[in-house]
Structures are given as structure tokens and as C-alpha cells.
Amino acid sequence: MSIKENIIQFQKNIPDTVTLVAVSKTKPVTAIQEAYDSGQRIFGENKIQEMSEKWEQLPKDIQWHMIGHVQTNKVKFMIPYVNLIHSADRLKLFKEINKQAALADRVVDVLLQVKIAQEDTKYGMPIQEAIDLLDSPQLDAYPHLRVVGLMGMASFTDDMNQVAAEFKVLERLFTRFRESKNLKTLSMGMSGDYKLAIENGSTMIRVGSAIFGSRNYQ
Ligand SMILES: *Cc1c(COP(=O)(O)O)cnc(C)c1O
């Protein structure tokens, strides 16, 4: 199927309550333009340099989401145009986003990335740390960023029971803080597990290969 057909299928098949982020990392601007022409406006990238280059070349009503690990010293380069940062996973990064957003006179929306996978991953805040942070007033110190939700990645496994269990952990965390922290977005689910993620409360799925085809590298 073409990119266009894939986009149309997703728009038709996912519930209205779920937002589709088309993950275009490693894919050329021509592929993004094709998705754009099919009505898609939200794209996810995992490298700031690549996102900047694509932002320059493509229509300015695209909403760019940063979904990959962010180095603090590169934050400033995406602040002018980034729409949502999914991968805010440590205080040092919150602090830098707040600082750079203040300099640019804007408020940047972020998701707190939580580590839900059993497997060893470097990224995502451990669950207990996330609870402590959300329970504390610490985030109030960063008026130029707004935590609008949570993001998580399940383990890379064929065991769908495990994946579902990990999604449930994040959904519970989301539900617990939804009202008090005014959270709106629960970003979970990728090409291989988005259906399960939606069943478990996801409001935003990040889909790459099921739209654009497989990638040669991450
Ligand atoms: C690459 C990536 C995706 C998309 O993965 P697919 O399996 O191609 O859908 C989603 N989320 C994150 C954080 C990614 O890095």
C-alpha cells in the first residue's frame, strides 16, 4: 500500500479520541509531503538536526513532535518550532527546556516519558520517580513548559500479555494524575502494538513503519 493509502486507513480506523503521529524519522521529505497531501499534519522525529532540516523544507502548518532522546545541549535548536516533546525524562532536561523556552518567549508542551518496559532501556523516568515528581510542586518552577501528559514505550517482545501489562501500568499513572495535573495526552503505541495501546487507554499513537514502510536504521 502507498503512504497515502496507509494514512487514509489509519484516519478511518482509529477512534476520534486518538491522535496519529506519523513517525517520519529517516524518511525523505518527499514521503512526508505525500502523507501531508493525504491530510496528515503531525509528524514525529527522533533527531533534532533531521527535524530542523525537514522543518525548513516542508509546509509550516506541520506540527513537529520530538519523540527521541534529547541531549540538553541541543534543546535550543528545536525550541522555535517544536510542537510537543514526548521524551522529557529527567529534571535536567525539564530545566533546560524551560530555560530555552523562556528565552524564546514561549511555553513548550512536553510529555513526561516514563520507563514501563521490563527490558533494560536507558530512557524514561522510573515509575516511582515519576510519581514523586508529579506529587511534588517541582514542576511549578518551570512556567515555560507545560506537562500535558505521559509517554511510554513497551518492551520489544512478541509477548502481548507483557506489552498489555506495561501499557496498563502507564494508564494507571495517567488516570491517577489526570485531574490534579490536568493531563490530556497518553502517548503509547507504535506500529506493532498500537491496537493494544488504544485498548489500554492511549490517546496518541506514534506510527512509523506501518505508514512509511520499514527503516534501514533507527
Ligand atoms: C521509531 C519510533 C516509533 C515508531 O516505530 P514504528 O515501529 O516504526 O511504528 C515510535 N516511538 C518512538 C519513540 C520511536 O523511536
The ligand as a Gaussian input file, in Angstrom:
#p B3LYP/6-31G(d) Opt

LIG

0 1
 C       10.688000       4.896000      15.857000
 C        9.745000       5.190000      16.950000
 C        8.367000       4.940000      16.807000
 C        7.747000       4.321000      15.566000
 O        8.121000       2.985000      15.434000
 P        7.405000       2.021000      14.364000
 O        7.594000       0.669000      14.934000
 O        8.114000       2.214000      13.075000
 O        5.980000       2.416000      14.273000
 C        7.544000       5.285000      17.863000
 N        8.020000       5.824000      19.002000
 C        9.334000       6.068000      19.163000
 C        9.795000       6.678000      20.451000
 C       10.241000       5.749000      18.157000
 O       11.546000       5.989000      18.351000

